[in-house]
């Protein structure tokens, strides 16, 4: 039996994924296949590193160690062919808070920021809560995969005087791993119109064997001067609660401006567990990750086959990476509120409503595959029950 087959109860642990259901839906008999963390134990090496730290009994201020810098640089080089130096790295408390800081640093209220549609909901929330103008470019569905509409993007960049494009690479919720050719075209577009590119690459390690992740940092050296990349070990190794991420900025001027904003917001200090967990994950977690990826890929195949057999009209997007599957329920229910309620009341299963990812998410839901196979099969049967 795989270690990922082990069912670990997360109820009554203050888990957002498991314990917020009762407050959200006023019932506690629902199976959560929504919030994007995993129901798997993190690598043993991370747990041991935390235990060693706790055992000393002292929890004062911490610095960023040279070993942590080395672990990050080594991981990015070996896993993704990204060349970094210590001077390119800023440690922060999270990708989303860092994205908000970047928006505040490099745009002004009223400036236009372009995102894709559908895409991870906090992108739009960050843009709008900071009083920037949100511009959406709808992705095209082609051969059961999302594609960027570069013609639409360029039109909106010009007409709306877009200052920043935010990319989700790999894509959440579509599970798309963008090709080097696609990213090169995006790079050319941003350089042509002197637009900053913010690339969220938190899912960089969660890519299936037949695909290859390309960081924007490997696409064009010229682009690196107008590029800010965000990533973290937390998504890869199921460490969301430790609150640590890395921002890679090769342009010294942009880095200085970003760090100055962090100081203005008093966001420069990092949770010590985040520093320890990140270092331990990158130093000891490679074998764990090599076993995780085929397990999630198998879960994706299981879900795809199940839907083809039992809900043949359900649209299932091809998943190339992440552990998130994008489902089109429009053949079964076109009302977004009713779709969610049908899954809740008839199926007793919780997925993420697609409409929260943007207007193009209408009649869609997002399914989290990062759970033991037994849990997934239970969830699939619940979805089937809701619509048969």
N, C-alpha and C positions, 0 to 999 in steps of 0.2 A: 504494500500500500504506500502511495506517495505521501510525503509529509503534508502536502496540500489537500489531501483527502480528510485530514483530521478536522472534526467540527469542534470549534472552540466557542463556548457561549459568551456572547458579548452583551447580553441583557443585564441590566442593573449595574452597568459599568460607566454610566453617564456617556454612552456612545451616541453621537449624533445620528448615526445610521440606524441604530436599533432602538434607542430609548426615547428619541424625540417623536416617534410615530404616534404614541398615545396622545400627546399634546396636540400634534398636527391634525390627526384624523379622528380623535376621540374614540379610539379602539386599540386593543393591544393584541389582536389575533392576525396581524398582517405580516407578511414576509417581506423584508426590505431588500430590494435589488436596485437601489437608487444611488445614494451618496457615494461619491467616487473614492472610497478607500477599500481595502481588501479584507476579507475574512480569513486571512492567513497570518500565522506567526511570523514576525520579522526574523532576519538572520540571527543565529545564535551569537555570532561575534558582536553584534550590536548590543544584545542583552548583557553579555559579559562586560562590555565596556561601561555600560550604565551601572552594573553591579559594583565594579571596581571603584567607580567614582563615588557612589553612595556610601560605600564601606568606609571611606576616609572621614566622613562626618563633617566636612567643611564645605560650605557652599557660597564662598565669596565671589568677587568679580573675577572673570576669566579673560585672558587674551586669546587671540587667534594664533594657534601654534604654527610653526613652520611645517610640522608633519601634516597638518590639515591642508595647507596650501599645496604641499607636494601630492597629497592624496587626490585632490581635485584635479590638479594639472595632469597627473599620471592617468587618471580615469578618462578624462576628456581626450587625451592623446591616444590611448590604447583602444578605447571603445569607439570613438567618433572621429579620429584623425584631426582633432581641433588642437592647434598649437597656442598655448597660453603661457604667460609669465605671471608672477605674483602681482605685478603692477596692473594687470588687466582685470583683477577679481575684486569684487565688493561683496562682502557677506551681509545679508539682510535677513529680516525675520519672516519673509515669505514672498512668493512670486507676485501675488495680488497687491500687497502693500507696496512692493517695489514698483509695480506697474503704475500705481497711483502716484508715487513720488516722481516717476519719469514724466507722467502727463503734466504734473504741476511744474516740473522743472523746464520742460522744453516746449510747452504751449501756454497760451493765455486764454482766459475765459472768452468764449465765443469762437475760438479756433475750431476747425473741422478735423475730426479724427475718423478714419475709415476702418471698419471691421467687416468681417464676412458674415453672411447670414445663411444658415444657422451657425452659431458659434457659442462657446462657453459663456453663460449669462453674465458673470461679473465684468466682462469686457465692457458691455454697454452700460452697466451700472456705474463703473468707475468713470467713464467718459461723461455721463450725464450728471453724476453727483458733483463733479468738478466743473460743471457749467460749460463744458465744451459741446460743440455741435456734433451729434452722432450721425455718421454716414454709413449706410449698410450697402454692401455689394453681395448680391445673392449668388451663392455657388450653383454651378450647373451639375445636375446629376447625369452622368454619362457612363454607360457600361457598368451600372450599379456602383459607381464611385463618384465622389465629389470632384469637380474640376473648377479652377478659378476662371472667372470671366474677365480676362484682362482688358478687353475692350470696354466693358462696363466700368471697371476700376479706373482706367485712364480717363474716361469721360468724367467721372465724378471727382477724381483728383484735380482735374483742370477746372471744372465748373464750380466746385465747392471750395477751391483753394485749400485742399487738404494739406495739413502740416505733418501728420503722423499716420502711418498704416500699422495696425496691430495684426500680427500673424500668429495663428495657433499651429505649431509644427512639432509633432504630428497633430492632426486635427481632432478636436473634441467638439461635437459628439460623433463625427462620421468615421472615426478610426482610419482616416486617410493618412498615409505616409507620402508626403509630397516628393516628387522626383527631383533630381538635380536640374533637369531641363526646366521644370516648372519654376523652381526657385531662382534659376538664372534669369528667367523672363521677369519675375517679380523684382529682382535686383535691378535689372535694366530700367524697369518702369520707375522705381524709386529714385535711381540716379538721374534719370532724364528730367524728372520734375523736382529734384532737390527735396525729396520727402524723407523724413526720418522713418526708420523701420524698427519697430519693437517686436522681437520674436520670442514668444512663449514656448520654450522647448522642454517643459517639465516632463513630458512623456517620451523623452529622447531614447530611453533604454528599453521601452516596452514596444518593441517592433518584432514582428514575426519573421521567421527564417528566410522566406522568399523575398523579403523587402529589405531596403537599406535606408537607414536614417541619414539625412544630410543636414547638418547644422548650417544655418545661414552664414556662420563664420567661415565655412569652407567654400563658399560660392564665388566670392569676388573680393579681392583685397581692397579694392577701392571702396566697396560698399561698407567695409568694416569701419570706415571713418564716420559713417552716419547710421550705425547699427548699434542697438542695445539688445543683448540676449539675456533671457531669464531662464534659470533652471534650478533643479533641486534634486537631492537624493530621496526626498520624502515620498514622492509618488512611486518611485521604483521599488523601494524597500518597505513600503507601508509604514511610514514614520510621520504621518501628517501632523501629529500633536507636538512634535519637537520644535516646530517653527524655525526653520532655517532654510535659506536659499542662497543662490549665488547669482550675481549680475556680472556679466562679462562686457566690458567696455574697452575697446582698443584705442579710441580717440582720447588722448589725455585731457583735452579741454572738456569734452562731454563728461568724462569721469569726474573731474573736479567739480563741475556744476552739479552733478547728481549727488556727490558726497556732501556738498554744501547744503543741499536741500534736506538730506538726511539729518544733518546737524541742526538745521532750523526746526525740524519736526521732532528732534530728540529721538530719532529712530536708529541711531548708530550702534546701539548695544544689542548683542545677540544672546539668546538663551543658551546657557552653557550646555544643556542637554542636546541642543541643536548642533553645536560644534562637535561634541563628542560622537553623537550618532552619525553625523555625516562622515566624519573621518573613519569610524569603524565600518560603516556600510561600504565605503569605497575600498577599504583595505581588505575586508574579509567576505564581502557579499557576492563576489563574482560567480562562485559555484551555485549559490542559492538562486541567483538570477537565471543561470543557465537551465535550471530545473523548473523555474516558474514559467518561463515563456512557453515551452511546449504544453504545459498544463493549461494555460489560458487559451492557447491556440486550439487545443482539443475541446475545451469548453465552447469555443466559438463554433467549431464544426458541429458539435452536438446540438447547439441551439439552432443553427442553420438547418440541419437535417430535420430536426423536430418540427420547425415551422413549415418547411416544405411539405411534410407529410400531413400535419394536422391543421395548419392554418395556411393553405396554399395561396390565398389572396393577400397575405401579409407581405409587405415589402421589407426585405432584409438587406441592408447595405453590406457590401463586402468589407470585412474588417481586416486591415493590414497591420494595425498596431493599436496601442492602448488596450484597455480591457472593457471598452464601452461599445455597445452595439446599437445602431440607429434603426428604429423600426417604424415602418409606415403603415398606420392602421386606417388609412382613408377609405379602404374598401369595406371596412367594418363599421367605422364610426367617424363622422366628419366633424362632430361637435367636440371641441377640446375639453370642456368641462365634463361633458357626459362620458367621454373616453376615459378620463382619469377616474371618475366615479364608478364606471363599469368594472375597471380593474380592481378598485378598492372593494366594492360591495359584492360583486359576483366572484371575482378571482381571489380576493384577499391577498393581493400582492401590490407592492409599491414600486413604481418606476418613476423616472424623472419626466415630467410633462415636456414634450417637445416645444410647445409654444413659448416656453421660458427661454429658449435658445434663439428666439427671433421669429418674425412673421413666417419665414420659410419652414419653421418647425411645426406649423399647423398640422394636426392629425398624426403627429409622430410621438414616440416615446423613446427614452434612452434606457437601455438595460445594462446593468453592471454584471460582468461575467466573472469577476474576481472572488469566487467563493468555491467551496468544495463541490464536486460534481453532484453529490446527493442533494445539496441545497439548490443548485441550479435546476436539476430535474424537477424538484418540488415546485420551483417557481414557474417552470415551463408548463407544467400540468395546470397550475393555477391560471396562467394566461389562457391556455386552451379552454378551460372551464368557463372563463368569462365571456368567450365569444362562440361557444358551440351550444 
